[in-house]
Amino acid sequence: MYTSKQILDTYWDKLIPVNPLTIAHKIGIIVVSDSSTNAVNSIKRDVDGKHTITLKAECEYLLRRFVIAHQIGNYALGHLNEHRNLLNDDQYSYSTMNLNPFQIEANVFATELLIPEATLMFAVSDRGYRTTALKN
C-alpha cells in the first residue's frame, strides 16, 4: 500500500496541474478509452499483475482527471489483489454520499493526488488565493 504523498514523491514531475495520466504511465498502469455503449470506468489487474484503467470515452476532461487519480488510488491502496481483480465504478462512485469504504478511500486519495498539500498551502497562505479559485 502507498499513500498519495508517496506516489507524488516518486512519480510526480512537480508541474501544476498534476497530470494523473503521466503518473499512471510512470507507475506502469495502462490507460485506455472505451467508446462502447456498456463502457464503465474501471481498473483491472491482469493475471500477470499488470493494471489497466478503462475510461468511458465520453468522460469529460475534469472528471477524466479525477477518475484516473481515483483508479491510481485503488491501485496504490491495495484494493485489487488475488481475490479481487476488477473494480467497476458507477455514477455514485465519486460522490461524497458514497458509503463504500473502498470508494471513500480512493476519492480521498484522488483529491490528495490532484491537489498536493504543499501546493495547496502555498496557494492559500503565500499567494492569498481563495479556495474557490483553485478548483480549476
N, CA, C and O atoms as CSV, one atom per row, in Angstrom:
chain,resi,resn,atom,element,x,y,z
A,1,MET,N,N,0.838,-1.182,0.000
A,1,MET,CA,C,0.000,0.000,0.000
A,1,MET,C,C,0.884,1.247,0.000
A,1,MET,O,O,1.941,1.295,0.629
A,2,TYR,N,N,0.405,2.250,-0.733
A,2,TYR,CA,C,1.133,3.505,-0.847
A,2,TYR,C,C,0.185,4.661,-0.557
A,2,TYR,O,O,-1.006,4.589,-0.857
A,3,THR,N,N,0.720,5.715,0.022
A,3,THR,CA,C,-0.065,6.924,0.237
A,3,THR,C,C,0.027,7.805,-1.005
A,3,THR,O,O,0.889,7.603,-1.861
A,4,SER,N,N,-0.859,8.769,-1.092
A,4,SER,CA,C,-0.801,9.705,-2.215
A,4,SER,C,C,0.516,10.479,-2.186
A,4,SER,O,O,1.080,10.773,-3.240
A,5,LYS,N,N,1.003,10.807,-1.016
A,5,LYS,CA,C,2.282,11.524,-0.896
A,5,LYS,C,C,3.428,10.677,-1.432
A,5,LYS,O,O,4.310,11.194,-2.118
A,6,GLN,N,N,3.425,9.389,-1.129
A,6,GLN,CA,C,4.475,8.512,-1.646
A,6,GLN,C,C,4.428,8.428,-3.173
A,6,GLN,O,O,5.468,8.436,-3.832
A,7,ILE,N,N,3.235,8.349,-3.720
A,7,ILE,CA,C,3.085,8.313,-5.180
A,7,ILE,C,C,3.575,9.630,-5.784
A,7,ILE,O,O,4.298,9.623,-6.781
A,8,LEU,N,N,3.187,10.754,-5.187
A,8,LEU,CA,C,3.636,12.055,-5.679
A,8,LEU,C,C,5.154,12.180,-5.581
A,8,LEU,O,O,5.804,12.609,-6.534
A,9,ASP,N,N,5.716,11.809,-4.441
A,9,ASP,CA,C,7.168,11.928,-4.246
A,9,ASP,C,C,7.939,11.091,-5.263
A,9,ASP,O,O,9.035,11.468,-5.678
A,10,THR,N,N,7.375,9.971,-5.660
A,10,THR,CA,C,8.072,9.062,-6.569
A,10,THR,C,C,7.823,9.382,-8.042
A,10,THR,O,O,8.745,9.283,-8.851
A,11,TYR,N,N,6.606,9.761,-8.406
A,11,TYR,CA,C,6.238,9.830,-9.825
A,11,TYR,C,C,5.843,11.219,-10.347
A,11,TYR,O,O,5.756,11.404,-11.561
A,12,TRP,N,N,5.609,12.172,-9.486
A,12,TRP,CA,C,5.134,13.488,-9.932
A,12,TRP,C,C,6.281,14.322,-10.467
A,12,TRP,O,O,7.355,14.364,-9.868
A,13,ASP,N,N,6.062,14.983,-11.584
A,13,ASP,CA,C,7.089,15.825,-12.203
A,13,ASP,C,C,7.100,17.247,-11.645
A,13,ASP,O,O,7.848,18.093,-12.135
A,14,LYS,N,N,6.295,17.519,-10.643
A,14,LYS,CA,C,6.197,18.810,-9.948
A,14,LYS,C,C,5.559,19.904,-10.792
A,14,LYS,O,O,5.632,21.081,-10.437
A,15,LEU,N,N,4.936,19.534,-11.900
A,15,LEU,CA,C,4.211,20.504,-12.708
A,15,LEU,C,C,2.783,20.612,-12.204
A,15,LEU,O,O,2.203,19.641,-11.717
A,16,ILE,N,N,2.224,21.818,-12.331
A,16,ILE,CA,C,0.848,22.073,-11.939
A,16,ILE,C,C,0.079,22.429,-13.200
A,16,ILE,O,O,0.579,23.236,-13.983
A,17,PRO,N,N,-1.088,21.889,-13.445
A,17,PRO,CA,C,-1.779,20.925,-12.597
A,17,PRO,C,C,-1.113,19.546,-12.658
A,17,PRO,O,O,-0.449,19.200,-13.635
A,18,VAL,N,N,-1.307,18.788,-11.609
A,18,VAL,CA,C,-0.807,17.424,-11.557
A,18,VAL,C,C,-1.461,16.648,-12.703
A,18,VAL,O,O,-2.670,16.740,-12.918
A,19,ASN,N,N,-0.654,15.894,-13.426
A,19,ASN,CA,C,-1.180,15.114,-14.548
A,19,ASN,C,C,-1.285,13.648,-14.134
A,19,ASN,O,O,-0.281,12.936,-14.148
A,20,PRO,N,N,-2.478,13.184,-13.766
A,20,PRO,CA,C,-2.616,11.798,-13.310
A,20,PRO,C,C,-2.310,10.777,-14.404
A,20,PRO,O,O,-1.890,9.660,-14.100
A,21,LEU,N,N,-2.513,11.141,-15.673
A,21,LEU,CA,C,-2.203,10.224,-16.763
A,21,LEU,C,C,-0.693,9.950,-16.819
A,21,LEU,O,O,-0.267,8.809,-16.994
A,22,THR,N,N,0.095,10.997,-16.670
A,22,THR,CA,C,1.553,10.843,-16.645
A,22,THR,C,C,1.981,9.981,-15.472
A,22,THR,O,O,2.850,9.121,-15.614
A,23,ILE,N,N,1.374,10.206,-14.313
A,23,ILE,CA,C,1.701,9.412,-13.125
A,23,ILE,C,C,1.341,7.947,-13.360
A,23,ILE,O,O,2.126,7.055,-13.038
A,24,ALA,N,N,0.166,7.698,-13.914
A,24,ALA,CA,C,-0.249,6.317,-14.195
A,24,ALA,C,C,0.767,5.633,-15.102
A,24,ALA,O,O,1.162,4.495,-14.848
A,25,HIS,N,N,1.191,6.327,-16.162
A,25,HIS,CA,C,2.156,5.741,-17.086
A,25,HIS,C,C,3.487,5.459,-16.400
A,25,HIS,O,O,4.101,4.419,-16.638
A,26,LYS,N,N,3.936,6.378,-15.550
A,26,LYS,CA,C,5.197,6.175,-14.840
A,26,LYS,C,C,5.119,4.985,-13.888
A,26,LYS,O,O,6.106,4.275,-13.697
A,27,ILE,N,N,3.961,4.770,-13.298
A,27,ILE,CA,C,3.758,3.608,-12.420
A,27,ILE,C,C,3.766,2.323,-13.238
A,27,ILE,O,O,4.154,1.266,-12.740
A,28,GLY,N,N,3.339,2.415,-14.487
A,28,GLY,CA,C,3.224,1.238,-15.343
A,28,GLY,C,C,1.794,0.814,-15.557
A,28,GLY,O,O,1.538,-0.298,-16.020
A,29,ILE,N,N,0.853,1.687,-15.226
A,29,ILE,CA,C,-0.569,1.415,-15.426
A,29,ILE,C,C,-0.957,1.865,-16.835
A,29,ILE,O,O,-0.673,2.994,-17.236
A,30,ILE,N,N,-1.594,0.990,-17.563
A,30,ILE,CA,C,-2.081,1.301,-18.905
A,30,ILE,C,C,-3.423,2.017,-18.766
A,30,ILE,O,O,-4.258,1.618,-17.954
A,31,VAL,N,N,-3.634,3.070,-19.554
A,31,VAL,CA,C,-4.910,3.794,-19.533
A,31,VAL,C,C,-5.496,3.747,-20.938
A,31,VAL,O,O,-4.862,4.160,-21.909
A,32,VAL,N,N,-6.725,3.233,-21.024
A,32,VAL,CA,C,-7.398,3.121,-22.319
A,32,VAL,C,C,-8.771,3.779,-22.241
A,32,VAL,O,O,-9.340,3.958,-21.164
A,33,SER,N,N,-9.280,4.132,-23.414
A,33,SER,CA,C,-10.609,4.719,-23.533
A,33,SER,C,C,-11.510,3.713,-24.224
A,33,SER,O,O,-11.095,3.031,-25.161
A,34,ASP,N,N,-12.756,3.625,-23.751
A,34,ASP,CA,C,-13.717,2.661,-24.306
A,34,ASP,C,C,-14.953,3.415,-24.766
A,34,ASP,O,O,-15.629,4.065,-23.969
A,35,SER,N,N,-15.245,3.321,-26.068
A,35,SER,CA,C,-16.398,4.036,-26.614
A,35,SER,C,C,-17.632,3.158,-26.755
A,35,SER,O,O,-18.641,3.600,-27.305
A,36,SER,N,N,-17.571,1.929,-26.273
A,36,SER,CA,C,-18.743,1.054,-26.387
A,36,SER,C,C,-19.868,1.552,-25.478
A,36,SER,O,O,-19.624,2.274,-24.512
A,37,THR,N,N,-21.078,1.163,-25.793
A,37,THR,CA,C,-22.239,1.652,-25.045
A,37,THR,C,C,-22.285,1.114,-23.616
A,37,THR,O,O,-22.906,1.733,-22.753
A,38,ASN,N,N,-21.652,-0.008,-23.349
A,38,ASN,CA,C,-21.672,-0.568,-21.992
A,38,ASN,C,C,-20.378,-0.292,-21.223
A,38,ASN,O,O,-20.072,-0.974,-20.245
A,39,ALA,N,N,-19.624,0.711,-21.674
A,39,ALA,CA,C,-18.360,1.042,-21.031
A,39,ALA,C,C,-18.584,1.563,-19.606
A,39,ALA,O,O,-19.562,2.259,-19.333
A,40,VAL,N,N,-17.671,1.216,-18.718
A,40,VAL,CA,C,-17.661,1.751,-17.356
A,40,VAL,C,C,-16.230,2.132,-17.014
A,40,VAL,O,O,-15.279,1.554,-17.541
A,41,ASN,N,N,-16.086,3.113,-16.123
A,41,ASN,CA,C,-14.770,3.448,-15.609
A,41,ASN,C,C,-14.361,2.321,-14.671
A,41,ASN,O,O,-15.133,1.908,-13.806
A,42,SER,N,N,-13.133,1.828,-14.852
A,42,SER,CA,C,-12.718,0.682,-14.054
A,42,SER,C,C,-11.205,0.584,-13.986
A,42,SER,O,O,-10.484,1.274,-14.706
A,43,ILE,N,N,-10.741,-0.295,-13.100
A,43,ILE,CA,C,-9.350,-0.702,-13.076
A,43,ILE,C,C,-9.326,-2.209,-12.947
A,43,ILE,O,O,-10.093,-2.806,-12.191
A,44,LYS,N,N,-8.419,-2.811,-13.709
A,44,LYS,CA,C,-8.332,-4.268,-13.752
A,44,LYS,C,C,-6.885,-4.685,-13.498
A,44,LYS,O,O,-5.942,-4.051,-13.972
A,45,ARG,N,N,-6.739,-5.763,-12.741
A,45,ARG,CA,C,-5.427,-6.376,-12.514
A,45,ARG,C,C,-5.406,-7.680,-13.289
A,45,ARG,O,O,-6.178,-8.596,-13.004
A,46,ASP,N,N,-4.511,-7.760,-14.275
A,46,ASP,CA,C,-4.398,-8.970,-15.086
A,46,ASP,C,C,-3.688,-10.071,-14.306
A,46,ASP,O,O,-3.096,-9.815,-13.258
A,47,VAL,N,N,-3.749,-11.288,-14.819
A,47,VAL,CA,C,-3.110,-12.428,-14.151
A,47,VAL,C,C,-1.600,-12.243,-14.046
A,47,VAL,O,O,-0.969,-12.795,-13.145
A,48,ASP,N,N,-1.015,-11.467,-14.963
A,48,ASP,CA,C,0.418,-11.226,-14.904
A,48,ASP,C,C,0.773,-10.034,-14.011
A,48,ASP,O,O,1.937,-9.640,-13.932
A,49,GLY,N,N,-0.242,-9.455,-13.332
A,49,GLY,CA,C,-0.013,-8.360,-12.393
A,49,GLY,C,C,-0.048,-6.976,-12.996
A,49,GLY,O,O,0.118,-5.993,-12.275
A,50,LYS,N,N,-0.259,-6.867,-14.298
A,50,LYS,CA,C,-0.347,-5.548,-14.935
A,50,LYS,C,C,-1.727,-4.950,-14.687
A,50,LYS,O,O,-2.729,-5.661,-14.610
A,51,HIS,N,N,-1.751,-3.633,-14.566
A,51,HIS,CA,C,-3.001,-2.925,-14.288
A,51,HIS,C,C,-3.410,-2.080,-15.484
A,51,HIS,O,O,-2.574,-1.477,-16.157
A,52,THR,N,N,-4.728,-2.047,-15.735
A,52,THR,CA,C,-5.286,-1.245,-16.815
A,52,THR,C,C,-6.466,-0.445,-16.277
A,52,THR,O,O,-7.380,-0.990,-15.660
A,53,ILE,N,N,-6.423,0.856,-16.524
A,53,ILE,CA,C,-7.554,1.735,-16.220
A,53,ILE,C,C,-8.327,1.912,-17.520
A,53,ILE,O,O,-7.753,2.253,-18.553
A,54,THR,N,N,-9.636,1.676,-17.459
A,54,THR,CA,C,-10.504,1.898,-18.607
A,54,THR,C,C,-11.411,3.081,-18.290
A,54,THR,O,O,-12.052,3.132,-17.240
A,55,LEU,N,N,-11.450,4.031,-19.223
A,55,LEU,CA,C,-12.295,5.221,-19.075
A,55,LEU,C,C,-13.380,5.222,-20.139
A,55,LEU,O,O,-13.134,4.854,-21.288
A,56,LYS,N,N,-14.569,5.632,-19.756
A,56,LYS,CA,C,-15.620,5.836,-20.748
A,56,LYS,C,C,-15.172,6.964,-21.677
A,56,LYS,O,O,-14.708,8.003,-21.208
A,57,ALA,N,N,-15.305,6.770,-22.969
A,57,ALA,CA,C,-14.817,7.731,-23.956
A,57,ALA,C,C,-15.443,9.121,-23.779
A,57,ALA,O,O,-14.792,10.134,-24.034
A,58,GLU,N,N,-16.697,9.163,-23.344
A,58,GLU,CA,C,-17.369,10.471,-23.222
A,58,GLU,C,C,-17.048,11.189,-21.917
A,58,GLU,O,O,-17.594,12.259,-21.648
A,59,CYS,N,N,-16.190,10.624,-21.124
A,59,CYS,CA,C,-15.794,11.221,-19.843
A,59,CYS,C,C,-15.129,12.584,-20.104
A,59,CYS,O,O,-14.114,12.651,-20.797
A,60,GLU,N,N,-15.691,13.659,-19.558
A,60,GLU,CA,C,-15.144,14.989,-19.809
A,60,GLU,C,C,-13.827,15.193,-19.051
A,60,GLU,O,O,-13.513,14.441,-18.128
A,61,TYR,N,N,-13.072,16.200,-19.442
A,61,TYR,CA,C,-11.692,16.415,-19.003
A,61,TYR,C,C,-11.498,16.380,-17.481
A,61,TYR,O,O,-10.665,15.619,-16.988
A,62,LEU,N,N,-12.248,17.185,-16.738
A,62,LEU,CA,C,-12.031,17.236,-15.283
A,62,LEU,C,C,-12.408,15.921,-14.611
A,62,LEU,O,O,-11.717,15.469,-13.698
A,63,LEU,N,N,-13.498,15.307,-15.056
A,63,LEU,CA,C,-13.876,14.008,-14.496
A,63,LEU,C,C,-12.843,12.953,-14.874
A,63,LEU,O,O,-12.514,12.092,-14.058
A,64,ARG,N,N,-12.335,13.009,-16.082
A,64,ARG,CA,C,-11.308,12.067,-16.544
A,64,ARG,C,C,-10.080,12.136,-15.626
A,64,ARG,O,O,-9.538,11.102,-15.235
A,65,ARG,N,N,-9.647,13.346,-15.287
A,65,ARG,CA,C,-8.501,13.516,-14.385
A,65,ARG,C,C,-8.797,12.878,-13.034
A,65,ARG,O,O,-7.952,12.178,-12.476
A,66,PHE,N,N,-9.997,13.118,-12.508
A,66,PHE,CA,C,-10.348,12.566,-11.203
A,66,PHE,C,C,-10.458,11.043,-11.258
A,66,PHE,O,O,-10.009,10.354,-10.342
A,67,VAL,N,N,-11.050,10.521,-12.326
A,67,VAL,CA,C,-11.218,9.068,-12.449
A,67,VAL,C,C,-9.846,8.381,-12.493
A,67,VAL,O,O,-9.639,7.366,-11.829
A,68,ILE,N,N,-8.923,8.929,-13.266
A,68,ILE,CA,C,-7.590,8.331,-13.325
A,68,ILE,C,C,-6.938,8.374,-11.945
A,68,ILE,O,O,-6.359,7.379,-11.508
A,69,ALA,N,N,-7.023,9.507,-11.255
A,69,ALA,CA,C,-6.446,9.628,-9.910
A,69,ALA,C,C,-7.133,8.662,-8.941
A,69,ALA,O,O,-6.474,8.053,-8.099
A,70,HIS,N,N,-8.445,8.525,-9.059
A,70,HIS,CA,C,-9.227,7.601,-8.224
A,70,HIS,C,C,-8.759,6.156,-8.449
A,70,HIS,O,O,-8.583,5.397,-7.496
A,71,GLN,N,N,-8.562,5.793,-9.704
A,71,GLN,CA,C,-8.132,4.429,-10.015
A,71,GLN,C,C,-6.679,4.188,-9.577
A,71,GLN,O,O,-6.339,3.085,-9.147
A,72,ILE,N,N,-5.831,5.202,-9.683
A,72,ILE,CA,C,-4.480,5.084,-9.130
A,72,ILE,C,C,-4.591,4.833,-7.630
A,72,ILE,O,O,-3.813,4.067,-7.061
A,73,GLY,N,N,-5.564,5.484,-6.994
A,73,GLY,CA,C,-5.816,5.246,-5.566
A,73,GLY,C,C,-6.193,3.802,-5.295
A,73,GLY,O,O,-5.677,3.194,-4.357
A,74,ASN,N,N,-7.086,3.242,-6.102
A,74,ASN,CA,C,-7.445,1.823,-5.934
A,74,ASN,C,C,-6.204,0.939,-6.032
A,74,ASN,O,O,-6.034,-0.001,-5.255
A,75,TYR,N,N,-5.347,1.251,-6.990
A,75,TYR,CA,C,-4.100,0.505,-7.167
A,75,TYR,C,C,-3.197,0.670,-5.939
A,75,TYR,O,O,-2.770,-0.315,-5.338
A,76,ALA,N,N,-2.916,1.907,-5.581
A,76,ALA,CA,C,-1.956,2.199,-4.515
A,76,ALA,C,C,-2.423,1.713,-3.143
A,76,ALA,O,O,-1.609,1.330,-2.303
A,77,LEU,N,N,-3.724,1.733,-2.927
A,77,LEU,CA,C,-4.273,1.340,-1.628
A,77,LEU,C,C,-4.480,-0.168,-1.499
A,77,LEU,O,O,-4.928,-0.650,-0.459
A,78,GLY,N,N,-4.155,-0.904,-2.546
A,78,GLY,CA,C,-4.253,-2.356,-2.487
A,78,GLY,C,C,-5.665,-2.894,-2.612
A,78,GLY,O,O,-5.955,-3.995,-2.144
A,79,HIS,N,N,-6.550,-2.124,-3.244
A,79,HIS,CA,C,-7.930,-2.581,-3.401
A,79,HIS,C,C,-8.051,-3.737,-4.388
A,79,HIS,O,O,-9.047,-4.460,-4.388
A,80,LEU,N,N,-7.038,-3.907,-5.225
A,80,LEU,CA,C,-7.004,-5.037,-6.151
A,80,LEU,C,C,-5.987,-6.043,-5.626
A,80,LEU,O,O,-4.893,-5.672,-5.202
A,81,ASN,N,N,-6.355,-7.307,-5.659
A,81,ASN,CA,C,-5.454,-8.356,-5.175
A,81,ASN,C,C,-5.821,-9.676,-5.843
A,81,ASN,O,O,-6.595,-9.691,-6.800
A,82,GLU,N,N,-5.278,-10.775,-5.351
A,82,GLU,CA,C,-5.552,-12.071,-5.984
A,82,GLU,C,C,-7.020,-12.482,-5.874
A,82,GLU,O,O,-7.470,-13.336,-6.638
A,83,HIS,N,N,-7.767,-11.906,-4.955
A,83,HIS,CA,C,-9.190,-12.241,-4.793
A,83,HIS,C,C,-10.116,-11.232,-5.491
A,83,HIS,O,O,-11.284,-11.528,-5.744
A,84,ARG,N,N,-9.599,-10.072,-5.791
A,84,ARG,CA,C,-10.414,-9.023,-6.429
A,84,ARG,C,C,-9.554,-8.412,-7.535
A,84,ARG,O,O,-8.633,-7.645,-7.254
A,85,ASN,N,N,-9.851,-8.748,-8.785
A,85,ASN,CA,C,-9.014,-8.263,-9.880
A,85,ASN,C,C,-9.686,-7.219,-10.767
A,85,ASN,O,O,-9.102,-6.791,-11.763
A,86,LEU,N,N,-10.905,-6.802,-10.420
A,86,LEU,CA,C,-11.611,-5.804,-11.215
A,86,LEU,C,C,-12.479,-4.954,-10.300
A,86,LEU,O,O,-13.208,-5.473,-9.455
A,87,LEU,N,N,-12.389,-3.635,-10.480
A,87,LEU,CA,C,-13.278,-2.711,-9.773
A,87,LEU,C,C,-13.952,-1.832,-10.818
A,87,LEU,O,O,-13.285,-1.089,-11.538
A,88,ASN,N,N,-15.264,-1.918,-10.897
A,88,ASN,CA,C,-16.056,-1.088,-11.795
A,88,ASN,C,C,-16.689,0.039,-10.995
A,88,ASN,O,O,-17.164,-0.161,-9.877
A,89,ASP,N,N,-16.685,1.223,-11.586
A,89,ASP,CA,C,-17.318,2.364,-10.934
A,89,ASP,C,C,-18.689,2.616,-11.538
A,89,ASP,O,O,-18.947,2.285,-12.695
A,90,ASP,N,N,-19.560,3.208,-10.736
A,90,ASP,CA,C,-20.859,3.618,-11.248
A,90,ASP,C,C,-20.981,5.129,-11.069
A,90,ASP,O,O,-20.012,5.791,-10.698
A,91,GLN,N,N,-22.153,5.668,-11.330
A,91,GLN,CA,C,-22.334,7.123,-11.289
A,91,GLN,C,C,-22.177,7.705,-9.884
A,91,GLN,O,O,-22.007,8.915,-9.736
A,92,TYR,N,N,-22.231,6.865,-8.858
A,92,TYR,CA,C,-22.115,7.347,-7.492
A,92,TYR,C,C,-20.721,7.149,-6.897
A,92,TYR,O,O,-20.470,7.558,-5.763
A,93,SER,N,N,-19.823,6.534,-7.643
A,93,SER,CA,C,-18.504,6.187,-7.114
A,93,SER,C,C,-17.715,7.401,-6.629
A,93,SER,O,O,-16.944,7.293,-5.676
A,94,TYR,N,N,-17.897,8.548,-7.267
A,94,TYR,CA,C,-17.094,9.730,-6.950
A,94,TYR,C,C,-17.853,10.722,-6.080
A,94,TYR,O,O,-17.392,11.842,-5.864
A,95,SER,N,N,-18.999,10.320,-5.589
A,95,SER,CA,C,-19.858,11.188,-4.784
A,95,SER,C,C,-19.442,11.167,-3.311
A,95,SER,O,O,-18.979,10.150,-2.796
A,96,THR,N,N,-19.615,12.296,-2.655
A,96,THR,CA,C,-19.372,12.358,-1.208
A,96,THR,C,C,-20.442,11.588,-0.443
A,96,THR,O,O,-20.285,11.328,0.750
A,97,MET,N,N,-21.526,11.224,-1.119
A,97,MET,CA,C,-22.599,10.460,-0.481
A,97,MET,C,C,-22.327,8.952,-0.503
A,97,MET,O,O,-23.043,8.189,0.146
A,98,ASN,N,N,-21.312,8.520,-1.235
A,98,ASN,CA,C,-20.990,7.105,-1.348
A,98,ASN,C,C,-20.430,6.600,-0.022
A,98,ASN,O,O,-19.530,7.221,0.544
A,99,LEU,N,N,-20.948,5.493,0.473
A,99,LEU,CA,C,-20.534,4.957,1.765
A,99,LEU,C,C,-19.632,3.733,1.655
A,99,LEU,O,O,-19.250,3.151,2.671
A,100,ASN,N,N,-19.290,3.339,0.430
A,100,ASN,CA,C,-18.392,2.210,0.225
A,100,ASN,C,C,-16.987,2.621,0.679
A,100,ASN,O,O,-16.441,3.593,0.158
A,101,PRO,N,N,-16.393,1.905,1.634
A,101,PRO,CA,C,-15.071,2.296,2.154
A,101,PRO,C,C,-13.982,2.365,1.081
A,101,PRO,O,O,-13.125,3.246,1.141
A,102,PHE,N,N,-13.997,1.450,0.096
A,102,PHE,CA,C,-13.011,1.500,-0.986
A,102,PHE,C,C,-13.160,2.788,-1.795
A,102,PHE,O,O,-12.174,3.437,-2.143
A,103,GLN,N,N,-14.419,3.144,-2.089
A,103,GLN,CA,C,-14.663,4.352,-2.881
A,103,GLN,C,C,-14.269,5.608,-2.101
A,103,GLN,O,O,-13.697,6.538,-2.669
A,104,ILE,N,N,-14.568,5.635,-0.824
A,104,ILE,CA,C,-14.202,6.782,0.005
A,104,ILE,C,C,-12.684,6.944,0.031
A,104,ILE,O,O,-12.166,8.042,-0.170
A,105,GLU,N,N,-11.969,5.833,0.283
A,105,GLU,CA,C,-10.503,5.887,0.317
A,105,GLU,C,C,-9.931,6.335,-1.029
A,105,GLU,O,O,-9.013,7.155,-1.071
A,106,ALA,N,N,-10.463,5.806,-2.115
A,106,ALA,CA,C,-9.964,6.162,-3.444
A,106,ALA,C,C,-10.278,7.621,-3.777
A,106,ALA,O,O,-9.477,8.285,-4.435
A,107,ASN,N,N,-11.424,8.128,-3.335
A,107,ASN,CA,C,-11.771,9.530,-3.566
A,107,ASN,C,C,-10.855,10.474,-2.789
A,107,ASN,O,O,-10.411,11.489,-3.324
A,108,VAL,N,N,-10.573,10.144,-1.538
A,108,VAL,CA,C,-9.658,10.961,-0.728
A,108,VAL,C,C,-8.270,10.929,-1.370
A,108,VAL,O,O,-7.622,11.966,-1.511
A,109,PHE,N,N,-7.823,9.744,-1.754
A,109,PHE,CA,C,-6.526,9.596,-2.408
A,109,PHE,C,C,-6.462,10.473,-3.657
A,109,PHE,O,O,-5.490,11.202,-3.856
A,110,ALA,N,N,-7.492,10.406,-4.493
A,110,ALA,CA,C,-7.527,11.181,-5.742
A,110,ALA,C,C,-7.437,12.675,-5.460
A,110,ALA,O,O,-6.713,13.396,-6.146
A,111,THR,N,N,-8.161,13.135,-4.468
A,111,THR,CA,C,-8.122,14.551,-4.108
A,111,THR,C,C,-6.730,14.955,-3.660
A,111,THR,O,O,-6.220,15.997,-4.072
A,112,GLU,N,N,-6.114,14.140,-2.822
A,112,GLU,CA,C,-4.760,14.428,-2.339
A,112,GLU,C,C,-3.735,14.364,-3.464
A,112,GLU,O,O,-2.749,15.100,-3.442
A,113,LEU,N,N,-3.953,13.501,-4.436
A,113,LEU,CA,C,-3.044,13.391,-5.572
A,113,LEU,C,C,-3.163,14.610,-6.481
A,113,LEU,O,O,-2.151,15.147,-6.933
A,114,LEU,N,N,-4.377,15.047,-6.749
A,114,LEU,CA,C,-4.600,16.158,-7.670
A,114,LEU,C,C,-4.305,17.513,-7.046
A,114,LEU,O,O,-3.978,18.469,-7.749
A,115,ILE,N,N,-4.420,17.595,-5.723
A,115,ILE,CA,C,-4.154,18.852,-5.011
A,115,ILE,C,C,-3.154,18.547,-3.897
A,115,ILE,O,O,-3.547,18.403,-2.739
A,116,PRO,N,N,-1.867,18.447,-4.234
A,116,PRO,CA,C,-0.867,18.135,-3.205
A,116,PRO,C,C,-0.889,19.162,-2.078
A,116,PRO,O,O,-1.033,20.361,-2.317
A,117,GLU,N,N,-0.746,18.681,-0.865
A,117,GLU,CA,C,-0.844,19.542,0.321
A,117,GLU,C,C,0.088,20.742,0.240
A,117,GLU,O,O,-0.333,21.862,0.526
A,118,ALA,N,N,1.335,20.536,-0.141
A,118,ALA,CA,C,2.296,21.641,-0.183
A,118,ALA,C,C,1.863,22.705,-1.187
A,118,ALA,O,O,2.020,23.899,-0.931
A,119,THR,N,N,1.326,22.285,-2.311
A,119,THR,CA,C,0.851,23.212,-3.333
A,119,THR,C,C,-0.360,23.983,-2.835
A,119,THR,O,O,-0.464,25.191,-3.050
A,120,LEU,N,N,-1.268,23.294,-2.176
A,120,LEU,CA,C,-2.449,23.942,-1.621
A,120,LEU,C,C,-2.058,24.970,-0.567
A,120,LEU,O,O,-2.566,26.091,-0.566
A,121,MET,N,N,-1.161,24.589,0.322
A,121,MET,CA,C,-0.745,25.513,1.387
A,121,MET,C,C,-0.046,26.735,0.796
A,121,MET,O,O,-0.277,27.852,1.259
A,122,PHE,N,N,0.790,26.550,-0.202
A,122,PHE,CA,C,1.463,27.661,-0.865
A,122,PHE,C,C,0.442,28.595,-1.505
A,122,PHE,O,O,0.528,29.813,-1.353
A,123,ALA,N,N,-0.519,28.023,-2.218
A,123,ALA,CA,C,-1.520,28.832,-2.911
A,123,ALA,C,C,-2.390,29.615,-1.941
A,123,ALA,O,O,-2.732,30.768,-2.203
A,124,VAL,N,N,-2.747,28.998,-0.826
A,124,VAL,CA,C,-3.647,29.651,0.129
A,124,VAL,C,C,-2.907,30.650,1.008
A,124,VAL,O,O,-3.350,31.790,1.150
A,125,SER,N,N,-1.794,30.245,1.596
A,125,SER,CA,C,-1.131,31.123,2.557
A,125,SER,C,C,-0.164,32.105,1.916
A,125,SER,O,O,-0.192,33.289,2.252
A,126,ASP,N,N,0.678,31.658,1.018
A,126,ASP,CA,C,1.691,32.541,0.450
A,126,ASP,C,C,1.159,33.423,-0.673
A,126,ASP,O,O,1.583,34.569,-0.818
A,127,ARG,N,N,0.253,32.904,-1.449
A,127,ARG,CA,C,-0.276,33.665,-2.587
A,127,ARG,C,C,-1.622,34.310,-2.306
A,127,ARG,O,O,-2.063,35.167,-3.073
A,128,GLY,N,N,-2.276,33.924,-1.238
A,128,GLY,CA,C,-3.544,34.521,-0.874
A,128,GLY,C,C,-4.719,34.116,-1.740
A,128,GLY,O,O,-5.755,34.782,-1.730
A,129,TYR,N,N,-4.571,33.027,-2.494
A,129,TYR,CA,C,-5.694,32.572,-3.304
A,129,TYR,C,C,-6.840,32.122,-2.415
A,129,TYR,O,O,-6.630,31.588,-1.327
A,130,ARG,N,N,-8.016,32.340,-2.881
A,130,ARG,CA,C,-9.182,31.802,-2.218
A,130,ARG,C,C,-9.401,30.389,-2.745
A,130,ARG,O,O,-9.068,30.093,-3.892
A,131,THR,N,N,-9.951,29.534,-1.924
A,131,THR,CA,C,-10.114,28.137,-2.328
A,131,THR,C,C,-11.023,28.005,-3.555
A,131,THR,O,O,-10.871,27.043,-4.308
A,132,THR,N,N,-11.956,28.923,-3.785
A,132,THR,CA,C,-12.820,28.848,-4.957
A,132,THR,C,C,-12.018,29.038,-6.237
A,132,THR,O,O,-12.417,28.535,-7.288
A,133,ALA,N,N,-10.899,29.752,-6.177
A,133,ALA,CA,C,-10.061,29.983,-7.362
A,133,ALA,C,C,-9.237,28.747,-7.703
A,133,ALA,O,O,-8.691,28.666,-8.803
A,134,LEU,N,N,-9.135,27.798,-6.807
A,134,LEU,CA,C,-8.281,26.644,-7.011
A,134,LEU,C,C,-8.974,25.481,-7.701
A,134,LEU,O,O,-8.306,24.540,-8.130
A,135,LYS,N,N,-10.288,25.520,-7.817
A,135,LYS,CA,C,-10.975,24.363,-8.367
A,135,LYS,C,C,-10.743,24.173,-9.851
A,135,LYS,O,O,-11.051,23.098,-10.365
A,136,ASN,N,N,-10.224,25.139,-10.562
A,136,ASN,CA,C,-9.869,24.970,-11.972
A,136,ASN,C,C,-8.392,24.766,-12.050
A,136,ASN,O,O,-7.849,24.600,-13.142
